[in-house]
Amino acid sequence: MEALVFSAPGQAHLENREVPTAKAGEALVKVAYNSLCGSDLSLFRGVWHGFQYPVVPGHEWSGTVVAVGDSGDAGLVGKNVTGDLTCSCGACKACVNDDPVLCEDLQELGFTRDGACADYMISPVRNLFTLPGALPLRLGSQVEPLAVALHAIDAIGLQAGERVAITGAGGIGLMLMTAAQQRGAEVTVVSEPVRERRAVAQARGSHAVSSGAAGELTALIDGNERLRPDVVLEASGYPAAVQEAMEIVRPGGRVCLVGYRVEEKGLMAPHVATIKALTVRGVLGPGGRFDDAIRMLTGKAVDVDFMLTHEFALADHKAALDVALNRTDGNVRSVFHMG
């Protein structure tokens, strides 16, 4: 089989490997699609956390189970599935408290274990979620990022009728926008430096857009209080964007930190959160929202197909990474089709 391997910062290559064998409690999956997330790009650049080289990346995927190990789950064979990247120990304090993403011995598919940028992958059976036949596998690859968005808006308590601003309109930012609108919130402004992504956000219903230039978003909202949000969903991971999120949200409002960049540091003025009595919360991972995401995608409650702007074969991984890293050609999200 072919597998894309990240072997060092900025180093990616294809390898011919033997098809792996599923052990007890595991499933062998023929991968259909895998999209590249911002975290995959950070992993490629070597500026991430909790990872190891060499590794096969990929955690936003869909495929079909072709074999299972000695686990009594033979009924999964032939089923279309997607899965959670989180492989937790199940015994530490975080796991016992049902917070596996904070597991003391956390392993993650695509970061510390080989992921889905390959013809076949191994996943723990307990991590798998069956996809209905009515859901195309291409869209099935977006279950995980939609689950991330659903988890975030629930964690921050977003309610129908509230006003929302989103900073960062990449794949996760636009997924947050889509989930917020489905919840019944009003997206008043989206901040994004890439012109084509701003155009997508405006076409998808944001009342206004900002380029993210220093002070521009604050000036925009100060000039039109109708745009001032109750909630800011911060998806860029830049300290300046976090600061601006606190400045533009209404007094008593909430800021949800979803995107992050471990290499970014910067001076901030945290007193703004105190003076305005803000709630600032960080969220991580899909939070177990896979079933909800599958149901919404299958029932067409949300549209995510527009985010998959570029499709590639694994052999074209250099082009896929280039367009995603440089945000060129209107790229929102590159997706590999293993075919």
N, C-alpha and C positions, 0 to 999 in steps of 0.2 A: 504494500500500500504506500501511497505518498503521504508525507506529513510535513507541515511547515514547522521549522524549528527556530526559535530565538536562542542563539548560543552566546551572545555577548551584546553589550550596548551597541545598537545600530547594525547588528549582524543577524541576518535571516537567510535561511536556505532550505531547500527541499531535501528530504531524505527518503530513500526507499527502505521501508521497514517490513518486518513480518507482521501480519495481522495479530494483535494481542489476543490472549485467551482470558475469558471471564472466569474469575475465581468465585468461591462461595460468596453470595451476597452481592455479586456484580453482574452487570449486563454488558454485552458487546453491542454497540450501536453503529449502524451504517449512517454516517453523517450526511445530511442533505445540504444544509445551509449553516453558515456561521457569519455573523456580522462583527465588524471591528468596532470596539468601544474605545472611548478615550483612555480607559485604563490599559487596554491592550497596547495603545500607542505609547503610553508612559512606560509600560513594561519593555517594549522594543527599545526605547531610549535609555533604559536602565535607571529611571527615576521613579521607582515605585516602592512598595513596601511588601514584605511577606512573600517573596518570590525566590526562585532559583533558576539559574541557567545550567545546562540547556533545558528548555521546556517547550512543549507544543502549546501555543496560546489558544484562546477561544473559549468563551463561556456564554455566548448568546447564540444558541444553536437549536437545530431540530434534526430529527433523523428517525430511523426505524430500527427497532431491536431485532437482531439476527440470532442472538444466542444469550443464554443466561448460565451462570455458574450453578453450583449445587446449593440452591436456595429455595426450591419449591415455587419459583415464579415463572414456570414455563409458559403460562398464559400470556406473558408479555411479548413473546416472540411473534414478530409480524406487526406489532403495534407501533404507530407513530408516536414519538415522545419528544419531550424537551426535559431539561433538568436544572436543578439548583447546583451552583458551583461549590457550595459550602459543604465541606466534609468535616464534621465536628466529632469530638470524642464521645459526647453523650454523657459524660460522668463528672466533669468539672462544675464549679459553681455556676458559671454562665450557662452551660448546657442545662443544668437542673432547673435554672430560672427561665428556661425557654428563650435564651438569647444566644443561639449557637454561633452567630457571627463574631461573638466575643470569646469564643472557645480558647482555652489556654493552650491547646495543641491544634489550632486550626490549620487545616489543609484546604487548598482551593484548586479546583479543576481549572487549568489554563494558567496557573501561577506557580503552584508548588507541585502539582500533578499534571500530567499531559491532558490537554483540553481537546477542543473540537476542530481545530484547523488541520484535519486529517481525514482520510477516507473512512477510518474507523476510530472509535474511542471507547474507553472503558469508563463506566459510571457506576457508582453504588446504586443498587436497585431502589433503595429508600429515597434517593434523590430524584427519581424519575416521575414525570407526570404525563399521563396519556393525552394525546391530542385527538380530538374528534376528526372523523374523516372529512367533515365539511370545512375544516381549517387547512388551507394550503400550507405546505411545509415552509414555504418562503416566509409567510407571515408568522408561522410557528416559531421561527427564530427570534421573534420580537417579544415573546412571552416574558423572558427574564427582564429586559429593560422596562417593559410596561409594569411588571411587578415592583421594580425599584421605584417607579414613579408613584404607584398606588400606595406603597409603604410610606413614602415621603409625605404625601398629602394627608394621609391618615395620622401620621405621627405629629404633624403640625396642627391638626384639627381643622383643616380647611372645610368651610361650609358653603353650601349653595348661596349665591348672592353676594359673596365677599369679592373684593377686588384684589387682583393678584398681579404682581410684577415678576418677571423672570429675567435673571441675568445669566446670559450664556444660552445660545440657541443652536447648540450642536445636537447630537442624537438624544441625549438625556434631557436637555433643556426643552426641546420640542416635544418629547414624550411627556414631560411634566406639564407643558402647556395643554396638550391633548387630554391628559387625565384631569387637569383642573377644570377644563371646559366641560368635560363629561360629568363632573361633579356638580356643575351648575354655577361655577365661579366665573367672574368677568375678568378676562385678561386685559389690563389697561395698557401695559407697556412691556416690551421685550427689548433688552439691551444685548447687542451682539456686534462685534467688530467686522464680521464678514458680510459684505453687502448682499450676496445671494441668500444667505440665511436670514437676514433681516427681511428680505422680500418674502421669503416663505412664511415667516412669522406673521407678517402683515396680511398676507393672503389667507392665512388660517384664522384670522379674526382678532389679532391684537390691535387695539385702538391706535397705538403709537409705537414707534420703534426708536431706538437710540444706538449710535455707533459705539458707545462705551468709552468715548474719549473722556479724559479727566473732567469731571464736573458737568458733563453734558446731560446725564440722566437726572441729576439733582436739579439743574436749571429747568429742564423740561417739565418736571413735576411741580416745582415751585411756581412755574408759570401757568399751571393748570391743575388746581386741586382735585378736579374730577378724576385725574389719573392716579392720585395718591393711593397706594395699596394698603389693604389690611394685612396682607401676607406677601413676603418676598421669598421666592424659591430661587436660591443661589446655586447655579449649576456650572459655573466657570472654574471655581477653585482658586481664583486670584484674591489675595488679601485686599486689594483696592476695591474689588467688587463687593466683598463682605462689608467693608466699611461703608460703601455707598448704599448697600442694602439697608443698613441700620439707619442711615440718614434719610432715606426716602420713605420708609414705612411710617405709617401713622403712629402717633403716641399710643402706647399700649398694644402695638401690633406684634406680629411674629415674623421671625426670619428663620428659614429652614436651609441648612447647609447640606447640599446634596453632592455637588462636585467638589473634588479636592485634588491638589497637586502637592505632593510631598516635598518637591524641590523649591516651592515658592514661599518666601518669607517677606514680611514688610511691616513697617510701622503702622500702628492703628491707634484710634482714639476710642477705646472701649467705654469711656464715660458716657458716650451717646446712648448705649444700651441701658445704662442706669438711669440717666436723666429722663429718658422716654419710657422707662419701665417696660422694656421689651422682653419678649421671650425669644431666645436664640437657641435653636436645637440642631444638633448634627444627627444625621441618619446614615445608615450604612446597609447596603445590600437589599435584597428583594423582600425580606421580612415575611417570607412564607405566603406571599400573595399570588402564587402561581395559579391556583384554581380560579380566582377572580379574574386574573388577566386572560386566561384561556377562555373563560365564559364571555368576556367582553369582546375579544377578538373574533370568536366564533359567531357571536350574535351581531357582529358589525356595529357594536356600540361605540367603537372608536375606529378611526382610520389611521393606520401607521404605514401603509404601503408607500406613501410619498417620501418617507424618510430614507428608504433604501434606494439611494440615487445612483449607485454604481455597483455593478455586479461583475465578478471576476472568477476565473478558475484559479486553483491554487498555484498553477504554473505562472500566473501573472501577479504573484504576490508583491513584486517590486512596484508595479504600477499601482496596485491597491493601496500599499502603504504610502507611496508618494502622494497620491491625491488626497488621502486622509490626513497625513501629517501636515501638508501644506495648505489644506482647505481650499483647493483649487477646483475649477470646473463645476462650481455649485455643489460640491460634495457635502452631504450631511452624514451619510453612513455608507461605507463600503461593505459589501457582503460577498462572501465566497460561496459559490455553488459547486459542491463536490460532484454533482451530476452522476 
